[in-house]
Amino acid sequence: MSGLLALLDDVAGIAKVAAASVDDVVAAAGKAGAKTAGVIIDDAAVTPKYVQGFAPARELPIIWRIARGSVFNKIVLLLPVALLLANFAPWLITPLLMIGGSYLCFEGAEKIFHVLFPHGSHAIDEDMNVRDPGHLEEQKVKGAIKTDFILSAEIMTIALAAIEAPNLWMQAATLAVVGIGVTVAVYGSVALIVKMDDVGLFLATNAPTPVGRGLGRGLVKAMPGVMKTLSIVGTAAMLWVGGSIIIHGMEVLGFGWLGHHIHDWAYAIGHSVSDGWVGAVEWISKAAMDGVFGLAWGFVLIPVATKVIGPLLSKKAATH
């Protein structure tokens, strides 16, 4: 009996340690997840465009496919690589982050360039022709998962940098919690956004009160503007996040003059207003300058991507 009691006492001790570890993982995941807020906003703002133009019945299945691809990106592909880099080649993390940030800058700048100077491609128009909705859906899903991979890589790397874990297993558990939590938050929000017009239509035709029907009509009328706003927010977030990653990477690599100037300018602007608004104005000013830099860097990358990298990749794909 005494042996059994001792065993139970040991089991209880192990359970307490495990519970404490779970608490540590959740706390670390919360802290790390907060550091990725900018990229999460970008991800949530960008994703709804991938279901535009499809029948309402296909919206949630498309989002589900993208969400599954996002989990695969984070847990199966990126988590092991992030752990290997952090423990065996930490010097590679900053350059890889800067490559991902450059991709975000290019994507954001290319969208703005297309608005300022509308241009089309016969090959792209033919490839994305809605006469083949199945093919269009496949292309949209692949494009979304590719963009998600870049954003997920940024999320996982930023989260990893914020984790203060004592061992590899704690790092892995925390990253897994961050990855799954972010995916649920992003694609759950996206699902609500893209189905909001259907909710509004249901209320407009089935709500038992005039107030409910009016709310439904308001939702239906508001959603096109909401989707357009999200597209603008997504582009701005791409440039802000991408630009800030590049600037921070330059500082880490010893080229901190631009980051120091932006910090000083933002500080000066912030302290030019009343005390209650100093922090907010300073943050907005820094984010705006990071975004302007991201836009400029993206414009530089457009000819590189379209005239050099794109043709090389197409040629390589054709040879296979």
Backbone hydrogen bonds, N-H to C=O, Kabsch-Sander energy under -0.5 kcal/mol:
donor,donor_aa,acceptor,acceptor_aa,energy
5,L,1,M,-2.6
6,A,2,S,-2.3
7,L,3,G,-2.3
8,L,4,L,-2.7
9,D,5,L,-2.4
10,D,6,A,-2.3
11,V,7,L,-2.7
12,A,8,L,-2.6
13,G,9,D,-2.2
14,I,10,D,-2.6
15,A,11,V,-2.6
16,K,12,A,-2.2
17,V,13,G,-2.2
18,A,14,I,-2.8
19,A,15,A,-2.8
20,A,16,K,-2.6
21,S,17,V,-2.4
22,V,18,A,-2.5
23,D,19,A,-2.4
24,D,20,A,-2.4
25,V,21,S,-2.6
26,V,22,V,-2.8
27,A,23,D,-2.7
28,A,24,D,-2.8
29,A,25,V,-2.8
30,G,26,V,-2.4
31,K,27,A,-2.2
32,A,28,A,-2.9
33,G,29,A,-3.0
34,A,30,G,-1.7
35,K,31,K,-1.1
36,T,32,A,-0.7
36,T,33,G,-0.9
37,A,34,A,-1.4
40,I,36,T,-2.3
41,I,37,A,-2.5
42,D,38,G,-1.9
43,D,39,V,-2.8
44,A,40,I,-2.8
45,A,41,I,-2.3
46,V,42,D,-2.3
47,T,43,D,-2.0
49,K,46,V,-1.3
50,Y,47,T,-2.3
51,V,48,P,-1.6
52,Q,49,K,-0.9
54,F,51,V,-1.5
58,R,55,A,-2.2
59,E,55,A,-0.6
59,E,56,P,-1.0
60,L,56,P,-0.6
62,I,58,R,-2.0
63,I,59,E,-2.4
64,W,60,L,-2.7
65,R,61,P,-2.2
66,I,62,I,-2.4
67,A,63,I,-2.8
68,R,64,W,-2.5
69,G,65,R,-2.2
70,S,66,I,-2.2
71,V,67,A,-2.3
72,F,68,R,-2.3
73,N,69,G,-2.5
74,K,70,S,-2.6
75,I,71,V,-3.0
76,V,71,V,-0.6
76,V,72,F,-1.1
77,L,72,F,-1.8
78,L,73,N,-2.8
79,L,74,K,-1.7
81,V,77,L,-0.9
82,A,78,L,-3.2
83,L,79,L,-2.3
84,L,80,P,-2.4
85,L,81,V,-2.7
86,A,82,A,-2.6
87,N,83,L,-1.9
88,F,84,L,-2.4
89,A,84,L,-0.7
89,A,85,L,-1.6
92,L,89,A,-2.0
93,I,90,P,-1.2
94,T,90,P,-0.5
96,L,92,L,-2.1
97,L,93,I,-2.6
98,M,94,T,-2.3
99,I,95,P,-1.9
100,G,96,L,-2.2
101,G,97,L,-2.7
102,S,98,M,-2.2
103,Y,99,I,-1.9
104,L,100,G,-1.9
105,C,101,G,-2.3
106,F,102,S,-2.6
107,E,103,Y,-2.6
108,G,104,L,-2.6
109,A,105,C,-2.8
110,E,106,F,-2.7
111,K,107,E,-1.7
112,I,108,G,-1.8
113,F,109,A,-2.9
114,H,110,E,-2.1
115,V,111,K,-1.6
116,L,112,I,-2.6
117,F,113,F,-3.0
125,D,121,S,-3.1
126,E,122,H,-2.5
127,D,123,A,-2.3
128,M,124,I,-2.5
129,N,126,E,-1.1
132,D,129,N,-1.7
136,L,132,D,-2.3
137,E,133,P,-2.6
138,E,134,G,-2.1
139,Q,135,H,-2.4
140,K,136,L,-2.6
141,V,137,E,-2.8
142,K,138,E,-2.6
143,G,139,Q,-2.5
144,A,140,K,-2.6
145,I,141,V,-2.6
146,K,142,K,-2.2
147,T,143,G,-2.3
148,D,144,A,-2.8
149,F,145,I,-2.0
150,I,146,K,-1.4
151,L,147,T,-2.3
152,S,148,D,-3.7
153,A,149,F,-2.3
154,E,150,I,-2.0
155,I,151,L,-2.6
156,M,152,S,-3.1
157,T,153,A,-2.2
158,I,154,E,-2.7
159,A,155,I,-2.6
160,L,156,M,-2.4
161,A,157,T,-2.2
162,A,158,I,-1.1
162,A,159,A,-0.6
163,I,159,A,-0.8
163,I,160,L,-0.9
165,A,163,I,-0.5
171,Q,167,N,-1.9
172,A,168,L,-2.5
173,A,169,W,-2.7
174,T,170,M,-2.5
175,L,171,Q,-2.6
176,A,172,A,-2.3
177,V,173,A,-2.2
178,V,174,T,-2.6
179,G,175,L,-3.1
180,I,176,A,-2.6
181,G,177,V,-2.7
182,V,178,V,-2.9
183,T,179,G,-2.0
184,V,180,I,-2.5
185,A,181,G,-2.4
186,V,182,V,-3.0
187,Y,183,T,-2.5
188,G,184,V,-1.9
189,S,185,A,-1.8
190,V,186,V,-2.3
191,A,187,Y,-2.1
192,L,188,G,-1.9
193,I,189,S,-2.3
194,V,190,V,-2.8
195,K,191,A,-1.4
196,M,192,L,-0.5
196,M,193,I,-1.0
199,V,195,K,-2.2
200,G,196,M,-2.5
201,L,197,D,-2.4
202,F,198,D,-2.4
203,L,199,V,-2.5
204,A,200,G,-2.7
205,T,201,L,-1.4
206,N,202,F,-2.1
207,A,203,L,-2.2
213,R,209,T,-2.2
214,G,210,P,-2.6
215,L,211,V,-2.3
216,G,212,G,-2.1
217,R,213,R,-2.3
218,G,214,G,-2.3
219,L,215,L,-2.2
220,V,216,G,-2.2
221,K,217,R,-2.3
222,A,218,G,-2.1
223,M,219,L,-1.8
226,V,222,A,-2.2
227,M,223,M,-3.0
228,K,224,P,-2.1
229,T,225,G,-2.5
230,L,226,V,-2.6
231,S,227,M,-2.0
232,I,228,K,-2.0
233,V,229,T,-3.0
234,G,230,L,-2.9
235,T,231,S,-2.0
236,A,232,I,-2.6
237,A,233,V,-2.8
238,M,234,G,-2.2
239,L,235,T,-2.0
240,W,236,A,-2.6
241,V,237,A,-3.1
242,G,238,M,-2.7
243,G,239,L,-2.6
244,S,240,W,-2.5
245,I,241,V,-2.2
246,I,242,G,-2.1
247,I,243,G,-2.5
248,H,244,S,-2.5
249,G,245,I,-2.5
250,M,246,I,-2.3
251,E,247,I,-1.8
252,V,248,H,-2.3
253,L,249,G,-2.1
254,G,251,E,-1.3
255,F,250,M,-3.7
256,G,254,G,-0.5
260,H,256,G,-2.6
261,H,257,W,-2.2
262,I,258,L,-2.7
263,H,259,G,-2.3
264,D,260,H,-2.5
265,W,261,H,-3.0
266,A,262,I,-2.7
267,Y,263,H,-2.4
268,A,264,D,-2.4
269,I,265,W,-2.5
270,G,266,A,-2.7
271,H,267,Y,-2.2
272,S,269,I,-1.3
273,V,270,G,-1.1
277,W,274,S,-1.9
278,V,275,D,-1.0
281,V,277,W,-2.7
282,E,278,V,-2.5
283,W,279,G,-2.3
284,I,280,A,-2.7
285,S,281,V,-2.5
286,K,282,E,-2.2
287,A,283,W,-2.8
288,A,284,I,-2.6
289,M,285,S,-2.3
290,D,286,K,-2.7
291,G,287,A,-2.3
292,V,288,A,-2.4
293,F,289,M,-2.3
294,G,290,D,-2.5
295,L,291,G,-2.5
296,A,292,V,-2.5
297,W,293,F,-2.9
298,G,294,G,-2.3
299,F,295,L,-2.4
300,V,296,A,-1.7
301,L,297,W,-1.8
302,I,298,G,-1.4
304,V,300,V,-0.7
305,A,301,L,-3.2
306,T,302,I,-2.7
307,K,303,P,-2.4
308,V,304,V,-1.3
309,I,304,V,-2.5
310,G,305,A,-2.9
312,L,308,V,-1.8
313,L,309,I,-2.5
314,S,310,G,-2.6
315,K,311,P,-2.5
316,K,312,L,-2.3
317,A,313,L,-2.6
318,A,314,S,-2.2
319,T,315,K,-1.7
320,H,316,K,-0.9
